[in-house]
């Protein structure tokens, strides 16, 4: 293993300088935080460093090869002592909601500490001796996507233990719009920790600045935060992820539909888990086959060992060919509710946590239209847009 890293160290800088490219020609000018080693490596030299990362924490070269942040830092003589991993694990293969166990990274021998399950926040003991934490995880811009909850707890732990935090920023693939209801405090959970809309419009670095600035951490403490900003990026610039951020978001279409289709996780409708079209189709045995002619049968697969309605024929819709969304779309949720066999069992206890309130479910049950429901959010969204202006790093 040591021989490998000696070779890797001697060749790494050449490949880094010669081969780094973005993942499509339309995005060639975007420079990710992780690619700017000259900006963050000096902050880490001669210090004990912990990394919070997963399978997305990589640099891609022109050959399409991915170099992990941990390997990058070790090759540049940075003393990495441990790795913290979020939901889905360090290599990103675990099911949603599956408990992640601590372990050891086979490639480096570094200890991996899970931040999902019973241990969502690094403890003082786990951080003992660490001087800097580097956070590099690809987010998708939805409030209920748990990587921003992991970010919160990492920030809080760093602040409590006087540890610096460096965030290597990445584009938000749903960062071109803001939409949805603001989370109400009584519905706070790991799938919604802050009073923000479902589609918050922020990069992970901007989100961290907001957490600090708004006093969202316990006792309103603040972490010593450094964001390595993106270069040549605006929020209207499209960004296709080179690696899927979690097992059930396999492509750009799924990522675009995710904020709207994730509502089905709080119902008796399957959102494509157990298929190859995760978050691109939805269906249920309880939906009217006359209204929903598209049919599929969920079966166990990677990232969905026990999908909802496993081995049952589901009727629904295939949304693969829909136009890319630039707003939160409610019409599919409303249509499914209106055409289910038993409205009493349509919603489950998880729905209000996802919505961040009880009013969305009540409005759908009352027969309100998508336009009426969306109109009820607008004043709160206007106030949110003004509140986050001070934390923005990139133009709209």
Backbone torsions as a table, in degrees:
resi	resn	phi	psi	omega
1	UNK	NA	-41.8	179.3
2	UNK	-64.1	-37.1	178.4
3	UNK	-62.7	-39.5	178.6
4	UNK	-60.8	-45.9	-177.0
5	UNK	-70.9	-29.2	174.3
6	UNK	-64.0	-45.2	176.9
7	UNK	-64.3	-43.9	-177.6
8	UNK	-61.7	-42.3	-179.2
9	UNK	-62.4	-41.1	-176.7
10	UNK	-70.3	-26.2	-177.6
11	UNK	-104.1	-13.0	-170.2
12	UNK	-63.2	-49.9	-174.6
13	UNK	-62.3	-36.6	177.4
14	UNK	-59.8	-49.4	-179.0
15	UNK	-67.6	-35.9	-179.6
16	UNK	-62.7	-44.9	-177.7
17	UNK	-75.7	-33.1	-174.1
18	UNK	-89.6	-24.3	-165.6
19	UNK	-117.9	-10.5	-176.4
20	UNK	-64.2	133.7	173.6
21	UNK	-150.6	158.5	174.2
22	UNK	-80.2	174.0	-165.8
23	UNK	-90.0	8.8	169.3
24	UNK	-162.3	158.4	-177.0
25	UNK	-63.8	-29.1	-179.7
26	UNK	-70.8	-14.0	-176.6
27	UNK	-117.6	18.1	-170.5
28	UNK	-59.4	-26.4	-175.1
29	UNK	-87.3	-11.9	179.9
30	UNK	-73.4	129.9	175.9
31	UNK	-115.3	118.9	-178.4
32	UNK	-74.0	159.8	176.7
33	UNK	-59.1	-43.0	-178.2
34	UNK	-61.6	-26.7	-178.1
35	UNK	-76.7	-14.2	-175.4
36	UNK	-95.6	63.2	-177.3
37	UNK	-59.0	-31.8	-179.3
38	UNK	-66.0	-19.6	-178.9
39	UNK	-89.4	-31.9	-174.6
40	UNK	-112.4	-24.0	-180.0
41	UNK	-61.5	-40.8	177.1
42	UNK	-59.3	-25.0	178.3
43	UNK	-74.5	-14.7	-172.6
44	UNK	-110.1	-16.7	-175.3
45	UNK	-59.5	137.9	177.1
46	UNK	62.1	26.4	177.5
47	UNK	-129.9	156.1	175.2
48	UNK	-84.1	124.0	-169.3
49	UNK	-121.5	135.3	170.0
50	UNK	-111.5	146.1	-179.7
51	UNK	-114.3	132.8	168.7
52	UNK	-105.4	111.2	-174.8
53	UNK	-159.0	176.8	176.2
54	UNK	-150.7	-156.8	-175.6
55	UNK	-67.3	-15.1	-180.0
56	UNK	-87.4	-6.8	-174.5
57	UNK	-82.2	65.0	-172.1
58	UNK	-137.6	159.0	167.3
59	UNK	-104.7	137.0	177.8
60	UNK	-108.0	133.0	177.1
61	UNK	-98.5	178.4	-174.9
62	UNK	-65.9	-19.5	177.3
63	UNK	-82.0	-2.8	-178.5
64	UNK	84.6	7.9	179.7
65	UNK	-84.5	146.9	-178.6
66	UNK	-110.9	132.0	178.5
67	UNK	-113.7	119.6	-175.2
68	UNK	-72.3	148.7	178.7
69	UNK	-55.3	-41.8	-180.0
70	UNK	-60.1	-44.6	178.4
71	UNK	-64.8	-38.8	178.0
72	UNK	-59.2	-49.9	-176.7
73	UNK	-65.4	-43.5	178.8
74	UNK	-62.0	-39.4	179.5
75	UNK	-66.5	-24.7	180.0
76	UNK	-98.9	21.5	175.2
77	UNK	63.3	30.3	172.9
78	UNK	-89.3	134.8	-177.0
79	UNK	-84.7	89.3	176.2
80	UNK	-85.7	124.7	-175.5
81	UNK	-102.4	-28.4	179.6
82	UNK	-163.3	165.2	-179.7
83	UNK	-124.6	136.4	173.1
84	UNK	-107.4	136.2	-177.9
85	UNK	-120.6	142.7	-178.1
86	UNK	-90.3	-163.8	173.2
87	UNK	-53.1	142.4	-178.4
88	UNK	81.6	-8.6	172.3
89	UNK	88.0	174.1	-176.5
90	UNK	-65.0	-35.1	179.4
91	UNK	-99.3	-0.5	170.4
92	UNK	72.2	32.1	-176.0
93	UNK	-111.4	-4.8	-175.7
94	UNK	-80.0	153.4	177.7
95	UNK	-62.0	157.5	170.2
96	UNK	-61.9	130.8	178.7
97	UNK	82.4	-7.8	-179.3
98	UNK	-74.3	135.3	178.8
99	UNK	-67.8	134.6	-179.2
100	UNK	-102.5	130.8	-178.9
101	UNK	-91.8	152.1	171.4
102	UNK	-65.6	158.1	-179.9
103	UNK	-169.4	-156.5	-180.0
104	UNK	-133.1	136.0	177.5
105	UNK	-75.1	121.0	-176.5
106	UNK	-60.1	-34.7	-174.4
107	UNK	-73.9	-35.0	-172.2
108	UNK	-117.3	-17.6	-175.4
109	UNK	79.0	5.9	-179.1
110	UNK	-76.6	144.3	175.2
111	UNK	-68.9	138.7	176.6
112	UNK	-111.7	125.1	-178.5
113	UNK	-112.3	123.0	-177.8
114	UNK	-74.5	138.8	173.2
115	UNK	-114.5	33.5	176.7
116	UNK	-142.0	142.2	-172.8
117	UNK	104.6	-133.0	-178.2
118	UNK	-75.5	-23.3	-176.3
119	UNK	-112.4	86.9	-177.9
120	UNK	-93.7	-12.6	-176.4
121	UNK	-127.1	128.7	178.1
122	UNK	-59.1	134.3	179.6
123	UNK	-85.7	165.0	176.9
124	UNK	-59.9	-37.5	178.6
125	UNK	-66.1	-40.9	179.3
126	UNK	-67.1	-24.8	-179.2
127	UNK	-99.5	4.5	-176.5
128	UNK	-58.1	126.6	179.9
129	UNK	87.1	-15.0	-179.1
130	UNK	-75.3	134.9	-180.0
131	UNK	-107.7	-28.7	179.6
132	UNK	-140.9	137.7	171.9
133	UNK	-111.0	132.6	175.9
134	UNK	-107.7	125.0	-177.8
135	UNK	-111.8	120.6	177.6
136	UNK	-144.6	95.0	178.7
137	UNK	-137.5	136.8	178.1
138	UNK	-79.2	118.8	176.8
139	UNK	-96.4	168.2	177.4
140	UNK	-122.8	8.2	169.2
141	UNK	83.3	16.7	177.9
142	UNK	-113.1	138.9	-175.7
143	UNK	-57.7	-35.0	-176.1
144	UNK	-89.1	4.1	173.8
145	UNK	-81.8	117.5	-158.8
146	UNK	-75.0	-3.4	179.8
147	UNK	-64.8	-29.8	177.2
148	UNK	-75.6	-22.6	172.8
149	UNK	-72.7	-40.5	173.3
150	UNK	-59.7	-42.5	176.8
151	UNK	-55.5	-45.9	179.8
152	UNK	-55.5	-50.8	-176.1
153	UNK	-68.8	-33.7	176.1
154	UNK	-66.1	-43.8	177.5
155	UNK	-59.8	-44.2	-178.3
156	UNK	-63.6	-44.1	179.7
157	UNK	-64.5	-40.7	178.5
158	UNK	-64.6	-43.2	179.8
159	UNK	-62.5	-42.6	-178.0
160	UNK	-68.0	-26.6	-176.2
161	UNK	-110.4	14.1	176.7
162	UNK	54.9	45.8	178.5
163	UNK	-111.5	132.6	177.8
164	UNK	-69.2	148.7	177.4
165	UNK	-123.7	125.7	176.4
166	UNK	-112.8	123.6	177.4
167	UNK	-108.1	125.8	175.3
168	UNK	-92.2	106.5	-169.1
169	UNK	-74.3	153.3	178.4
170	UNK	-138.3	151.9	178.9
171	UNK	-64.6	149.1	172.5
172	UNK	-91.4	113.5	-177.7
173	UNK	-66.4	-16.9	172.8
174	UNK	-112.9	30.8	-174.7
175	UNK	-86.6	3.5	-176.9
176	UNK	-88.0	-0.7	177.9
177	UNK	-153.2	163.5	177.0
178	UNK	-126.9	133.0	-177.4
179	UNK	-164.8	160.4	175.2
180	UNK	103.3	167.8	-179.4
181	UNK	-72.2	148.4	174.0
182	UNK	-76.0	136.8	179.6
183	UNK	-64.3	132.5	176.1
184	UNK	-90.3	141.4	-170.8
185	UNK	-53.4	-36.5	-176.7
186	UNK	-70.2	-8.5	178.6
187	UNK	-107.5	17.7	178.2
188	UNK	-64.2	134.4	178.3
189	UNK	-160.1	-176.4	179.4
190	UNK	-68.2	-17.9	175.1
191	UNK	-98.2	18.0	176.2
192	UNK	177.6	97.0	-172.8
193	UNK	-106.1	-12.7	-171.3
194	UNK	-133.6	153.6	179.1
195	UNK	-76.4	72.1	-180.0
196	UNK	-128.6	160.7	176.4
197	UNK	-71.3	167.2	-179.3
198	UNK	-59.4	-44.3	174.9
199	UNK	-104.6	103.2	-167.3
200	UNK	-89.3	-16.4	172.7
201	UNK	77.8	10.6	-173.9
202	UNK	-112.7	147.5	167.5
203	UNK	-72.5	167.5	-179.6
204	UNK	-63.3	-33.1	177.3
205	UNK	-70.0	-42.4	176.1
206	UNK	-63.9	-39.1	-179.5
207	UNK	-63.2	-40.9	177.9
208	UNK	-63.4	-40.9	176.9
209	UNK	-60.7	-39.5	178.4
210	UNK	-65.7	-43.9	178.4
211	UNK	-56.7	-45.7	177.9
212	UNK	-63.1	-51.4	-172.5
213	UNK	-68.4	-32.9	-177.9
214	UNK	-88.0	-1.4	179.4
215	UNK	68.6	35.7	-177.3
216	UNK	-76.1	-18.8	-179.6
217	UNK	-75.0	158.1	-178.5
218	UNK	-54.3	133.1	-178.8
219	UNK	60.8	18.8	177.8
220	UNK	58.8	27.3	176.8
221	UNK	-69.2	161.2	-179.1
222	UNK	-128.1	145.5	178.0
223	UNK	-96.5	149.8	172.8
224	UNK	-76.2	101.9	-167.0
225	UNK	-110.9	134.6	172.7
226	UNK	-128.6	120.6	178.3
227	UNK	-103.5	122.7	172.3
228	UNK	-84.8	103.7	-168.9
229	UNK	-74.6	153.5	171.3
230	UNK	-67.3	150.8	174.9
231	UNK	-113.5	144.9	176.7
232	UNK	58.3	44.9	-177.0
233	UNK	-132.5	138.1	168.3
234	UNK	-128.1	163.1	-175.1
235	UNK	-69.8	-18.6	178.3
236	UNK	-88.8	-1.6	-179.1
237	UNK	-83.6	123.9	-177.1
238	UNK	-69.3	149.4	178.9
239	UNK	-144.1	115.4	177.5
240	UNK	-97.1	123.7	-175.3
241	UNK	-69.6	130.4	179.6
242	UNK	-74.8	-21.3	178.7
243	UNK	-131.2	135.3	179.8
244	UNK	-63.9	134.3	-174.2
245	UNK	-73.3	-19.9	175.8
246	UNK	-158.7	162.3	-170.8
247	UNK	-58.3	-29.9	-175.5
248	UNK	-103.1	18.2	169.9
249	UNK	-124.4	78.5	-168.7
250	UNK	-80.9	-15.4	-174.7
251	UNK	-158.2	177.9	-175.8
252	UNK	-63.3	-35.0	-179.8
253	UNK	-65.9	-44.6	178.0
254	UNK	-61.4	-41.0	-179.9
255	UNK	-65.1	-39.1	179.1
256	UNK	-67.4	-37.8	-178.4
257	UNK	-83.6	-17.9	-172.4
258	UNK	-53.6	-48.4	-178.6
259	UNK	-58.2	-31.5	-179.0
260	UNK	-85.1	-40.1	-175.6
261	UNK	-83.4	-17.0	-179.4
262	UNK	-64.8	-20.3	173.8
263	UNK	-54.3	-33.0	-178.1
264	UNK	-65.1	-18.3	176.0
265	UNK	-63.5	-21.3	177.8
266	UNK	-100.4	24.0	179.5
267	UNK	-136.6	-175.9	175.6
268	UNK	-90.9	19.1	179.4
269	UNK	-101.6	134.9	175.2
270	UNK	-80.5	136.1	-179.4
271	UNK	-104.2	33.9	175.8
272	UNK	95.3	-4.6	175.1
273	UNK	-63.1	139.3	-176.3
274	UNK	87.6	12.3	174.3
275	UNK	-133.2	-178.7	173.2
276	UNK	-93.3	7.3	-178.3
277	UNK	-122.9	47.4	179.9
278	UNK	-57.8	132.6	-179.5
279	UNK	54.8	29.8	171.7
280	UNK	-128.6	-11.0	174.2
281	UNK	-134.7	161.8	170.0
282	UNK	-145.1	153.7	180.0
283	UNK	-176.7	165.6	-179.1
284	UNK	-158.3	149.8	173.2
285	UNK	-64.4	-17.5	-175.4
286	UNK	-92.3	-4.6	179.4
287	UNK	-84.8	151.6	-176.2
288	UNK	-71.1	115.2	-179.3
289	UNK	-63.2	-24.5	177.7
290	UNK	-72.2	-29.8	178.3
291	UNK	-89.4	-32.4	-176.2
292	UNK	-120.9	85.5	-175.6
293	UNK	-74.2	-19.8	179.8
294	UNK	-70.8	134.2	-177.1
295	UNK	-134.1	147.9	176.6
296	UNK	-157.0	165.2	-179.5
297	UNK	-126.6	112.0	178.0
298	UNK	-65.7	137.1	175.4
299	UNK	-134.0	157.0	-179.3
300	UNK	-59.9	137.6	175.4
301	UNK	-153.1	-178.7	-179.5
302	UNK	-61.0	126.3	-179.2
303	UNK	89.4	-7.4	178.5
304	UNK	-150.4	76.2	-177.6
305	UNK	-70.4	-28.6	179.3
306	UNK	-136.7	70.1	-176.5
307	UNK	-66.3	154.7	176.8
308	UNK	-58.4	134.3	-178.4
309	UNK	60.8	39.0	180.0
310	UNK	-56.5	132.5	178.3
311	UNK	62.6	19.0	175.6
312	UNK	-111.0	141.9	177.2
313	UNK	-71.4	125.4	-178.3
314	UNK	-114.7	139.6	176.4
315	UNK	-108.3	135.8	-177.7
316	UNK	-173.3	-138.4	-178.5
317	UNK	-136.0	148.4	172.2
318	UNK	-104.7	119.2	-173.4
319	UNK	-106.7	15.8	-177.7
320	UNK	-55.6	-35.7	-173.7
321	UNK	-98.2	11.0	178.1
322	UNK	-71.2	152.4	175.4
323	UNK	-66.3	144.3	179.9
324	UNK	-57.4	135.7	-176.6
325	UNK	-81.7	143.6	169.6
326	UNK	-125.8	24.9	173.3
327	UNK	-156.5	162.9	173.8
328	UNK	-73.3	126.9	-174.2
329	UNK	-105.7	123.8	-178.2
330	UNK	-104.5	-9.5	-169.4
331	UNK	-62.8	-34.3	-178.0
332	UNK	-71.7	-39.2	178.0
333	UNK	-63.8	-45.9	-179.9
334	UNK	-64.2	-44.0	180.0
335	UNK	-61.7	-41.8	179.2
336	UNK	-64.1	-43.1	179.6
337	UNK	-62.7	-42.3	-177.0
338	UNK	-69.6	-17.6	-176.1
339	UNK	-123.7	27.9	176.2
340	UNK	-92.6	154.3	-176.9
341	UNK	-71.3	-28.8	-178.0
342	UNK	-141.8	99.4	-178.0
343	UNK	-64.7	-24.5	-177.7
344	UNK	-66.4	-28.3	-178.1
345	UNK	-106.3	8.6	-176.6
346	UNK	-66.3	-51.6	-179.3
347	UNK	-89.0	146.1	172.3
348	UNK	-118.0	-179.8	-173.3
349	UNK	-67.4	-15.4	-178.6
350	UNK	-79.5	-21.3	-171.2
351	UNK	-59.7	-47.6	-176.3
352	UNK	-65.9	-28.6	174.5
353	UNK	-66.3	-42.3	177.4
354	UNK	-64.2	-44.1	-179.0
355	UNK	-70.6	-30.0	-176.9
356	UNK	82.1	14.7	179.7
357	UNK	-168.7	174.0	175.0
358	UNK	-102.0	-9.9	-172.4
359	UNK	-74.4	-30.6	-179.5
360	UNK	-64.6	-47.4	177.8
361	UNK	-60.4	-42.3	179.7
362	UNK	-63.3	-39.8	-179.4
363	UNK	-66.1	-40.5	179.1
364	UNK	-66.2	-43.2	178.3
365	UNK	-63.5	-30.9	-179.5
366	UNK	-80.0	-3.9	177.0
367	UNK	85.0	16.6	178.8
368	UNK	-70.3	149.3	-179.2
369	UNK	-79.8	164.6	176.7
370	UNK	-59.9	-38.6	-179.3
371	UNK	-65.3	-40.6	178.7
372	UNK	-65.4	-41.4	-179.7
373	UNK	-67.4	-44.4	179.8
374	UNK	-61.4	-36.7	-179.6
375	UNK	-62.8	-29.4	-178.2
376	UNK	-71.3	-15.3	-178.8
377	UNK	-90.3	-18.3	-161.1
378	UNK	-63.7	-41.4	-179.3
379	UNK	-62.4	-42.0	178.5
380	UNK	-65.9	-37.2	178.7
381	UNK	-67.2	-38.7	177.4
382	UNK	-61.4	-42.0	179.2
383	UNK	-66.8	-39.0	178.6
384	UNK	-63.1	-44.0	-179.3
385	UNK	-59.6	-39.8	178.4
386	UNK	-68.3	-38.6	-176.1
387	UNK	-66.7	-33.7	-174.9
388	UNK	-89.7	-3.9	-177.4
389	UNK	-54.2	-39.1	-176.6
390	UNK	-69.7	-14.4	-177.3
391	UNK	-103.3	-4.4	-175.3
392	UNK	-72.9	136.8	176.9
393	UNK	-107.9	-14.9	-173.1
394	UNK	-134.1	146.9	-179.0
395	UNK	-74.3	153.8	176.1
396	UNK	-77.9	NA	NA
